[in-house]
Amino acid sequence: MGTPQQRELGTFLRAHREWTSPGDVGLPPGTRRRTPGLRREEVATLAGVSLAWYTWLEQGRVTTSRQILDAVCRVLRLDAPQRDHALHMAGFAAPAPSSDEATRYLHDLIESWDAPAAVLDWRLDVLAGNAPHHDLWTGQEATLPEQHNPLLMLTSQAWPAHHTPEGRELVLDLYGIFRAGVDHHPTDTRATRIRELLDERRSELADWWRCRAVRQLTPRTLEVPHPRGERLNLTFGALSPHGWAGPLVLTQIPADEGSRRVLTEHRQAGVTGPE
């Protein structure tokens, strides 16, 4: 029945087929559609493959060439992040793996910054953080004892900012990145535990999981509490040296002079969190 990643790719394509309306691809809506979206035979015809083969692709029973998968992605109107995600699941354009050497290099890079920053793995667990990052997150809930995880922290009671519109979008961006990572590692037990905790905190995320939503992180500005009493306006963003699925640097840039001044003062005073 194929590998776990082939099955994940098939489920991903099926979800997007069901999202794509006939009108999106120039077909009449018809009157006898039992479910929304395109029929399998319509995708197969438009992509230039047989119905049987496309059915097997959705069932995770066959491998595919990059040319054919590109054609399916075009039919389903996948955007660039979604197309890259499908290609990665099929084994094409595989991202460079995270390594201890890369983590050390990125940690050395961010350690000189006054703004908080952290190196994350595909689960969004913190591999390394600079002193301002540790200072900002010190005293917050350590949801899982072995690692801090910004997605878990932002959905905890200690961070009420996730209830704001920008906070909600930041959570969904991070969740979309996490979702993409899980598709590459569908049997990872830690990722399963993270998902369980997220479902307990944000029930609406279960719908996102089922619809296979993946996203990139768009810069979002939130007001967040500093453990030492100040309120900071920080713009959360991401840098990805090896591409979307590689090591991720989560940046938290001060959005105004007041926030910048607070971070600089703490840095100069040597106010740091744990190493």
N, C-alpha and C positions, 0 to 999 in steps of 0.2 A: 504493500500500500504506500510505498514511498517513505522518504525521511520526514522527521518532524518539520523541517523547514519547508519542504515541498508542500506539506499539508497546510502550513501557515500561509504560504504564498497563495494556494488555492482559495483559502478562506478569505484572504485579503482581496483577491480579484472578484470573488463572488459578491462581497460586500459592496465594492465599487460598481459592479454591474447593476446591483439593485438600486444604487443611488442614481444611475445614469438614466435619464428619461429618453424615450424614442425621439422626442423633439431635439434633444441635445446632439443627436447624430443625423438629423435630417430625415427621420422616419415618421410616418403618420402614427398617431397615438393608438389607433385600433380600439375595439370595443370589448374584446374578450380576454383581457389580461387579468389573471388571477392574483398577481403580485405586482408591485411597482417595479419600475426599471426595465432593463432590456432582457429579452429572452436569450438563452445560451446560443440558439441557432443564429440570432441576429449578430451577436458578438463574433461568432465563428465566421459568418459570411463576410462581415466587414473587415475582419483581420486576415482573411484568406486562408483559413484552416478548416478542417472538417469538424462537424459537430461532435463526433465521437472523441476526437483528440482534445477539443476544448473542454469537453465534459471531464475527461481524465485529468486535464490540467487543474481544474477547479477541485477535483477530488484528491489532488496530490499524488497521482499515480504515475506521472511522466515527468521527464526532464524536458527543458525547452531550450531552443537557441535564443541568442540575444535578439536576432532579427525578428523572430516571431513574437517574443515578449514585448519588444518595442512596438510592434503593430497592435498588440492587445492594449498596451498602455495608451496608445493614441486613440483607439476606439473608446476607451473608458474615460478619456479626457483627464488623465492623471496629470497633476502639476509636477514641477521638477522634483520637489522632495518626495512625493508619492512614487514617481517613476524610479528615482534612485533607490528607494526602499524596496520596491519590487525587484529591481535588478540585483540588489544585495542579497535578498532572500533566495534568488535563483543561482547565486554563486558568481555573478558578474560584478566587476568593479568593486571587489571586496575591499573594505577599508583597512588601513594599516592598523594592526593590533596595538593596544596599549601595552606599554612596557615600563619596567622600573626605571630604565634610562630616560624615557620620555617624561615620566612623572617627575623625576629629579630635575630635569632641565626646566620644565614648566614651573615647578616650585621655586627654583632659583630666580626665574623671570619675575614671578608675581611677588616674591618676598621683598623686593625693593619698592613696591607700590604703597602709597598711603591709603588707597581705596581697598576695601575688602575684595578678595578673590580666592577661588578654590579650584583645584583640579578634580574633576569628577570622572568616574568610570561610566559604563553604559547603563548601570542601574541608578546613576546619579548619586552614588555613595562618594563621599569625600576621600580622595586619595591623598591629598595634601592641601593645606591652606596657609595663607600668609597670616602674620600676626593680627592685622585689623579684622580679618575674617573670624579668627578664633575669638577675638575680643567681642565682636558683635554678637556671636552666637553663644558665648559663655553664659551659663546660667539658664539657658533655654532647655526645654525638655530633650533629654537624650533618648529618643524613641526606641532605638535599638542600641544596645550597649557597645557593639563592636564598631559602629560607624555612625557618623552624622550623615544625614541625607536631606538636602534642601527641600525636596518635594514633600517629605514627611514633616519637616519642620514648618513649612509654610501652611500646612493643613492642620497644624496642632492648635490648641487653644491659646498657646503663648503668642501666636501671630495672628491677631484678629484682622490684619490687613487683607487676608485672602478673601474676606467677604465683600470687599470693594470691587467695582467693575474691573479695574486694572489688575487687582490681586487675583480675581477669578481667571482672567485671561493668562496671567503668568502661570498659575497652577495648571491650566489646560495646555499651555505650551510645554511645560516640563513633563506633564503626563503624556503628551504626544511623543516626546523624545524617549521617555521610558517605555512606552508602548512599542516603539520601533525596535528598541533594544531587545525586548522580550521576544519579538518575532524571530530574532536571530539566535535566541537562547531559550527556547520554549520550555525546557525542563529544569531551568535553574531554580533551586529551592529558595534562595534568598529573595529573588524577584517575586516568587509566589507569595512569600510572607509580606513583602512590601505592598503588593497589590491587595492582600487581605486587610492590612492596616488602612490603606487608602479607602477601600470600600466601606469600612466601618465609619470613617470620618466624613466622606463625601459620597453619599449614595448615588448621586447623579453620574459619578465617574463610571459606574457599571455600564451605563448606556454607551458611554464613549468607548469602553473596552469592546463591547459587542459590535460596534460599527467600525472598528479597526482604524480609528482616527489616528493619524500621525501628523506631527507639526514640527516646525522649527521655532526657536525662541526669538520672538520679536522684542526689542527693548521695551520694558515696562517700568514706569516710575511709581514707587510705593512709599508711603510714610511708614517707617518701621521704628520700633523702640530700641534704643541702645540700653544695654544692661546698666549703664551708669546714670540713666535718667533722662538723657536727651532724646528728642525725636528727630530722626534723620529722613530726608527725602533721597532715596537711592534709586538709580536706574539699573535694573537687572538686565544683563545681556550675556551673550555667549561668544566665545572664540573657539574655533575647532581647527587646530593645525593640520590634522590628517583627514579632514573631511567630516561629514555629518556624524558618522558613527564611531569616530575615533575619540581620543581623549578630549574632554570638553573643559574649557576654562569658564567658570561662572564668575562674571564680573558684577560688581555692585558699586557703580560710579556715583559720587555725590551729585545731585541734580541742582544744587544751589550753593551759594557761597557759605551760608551758615552751616550746612552739612559738611562741606569741605573743610571748614575751619575746625569743626569738632573732631573730625577724623585726624587732621594734621596735629592738633593739640595732643590727642591721645597718643599718637605715634611718637611725637617728640618727647612726651613725658614718660615713654617707656611702658605705657599701660598695655599689656599684652595678655592674651589668654594662654592656654596650655600649648606646648609644642606638639 
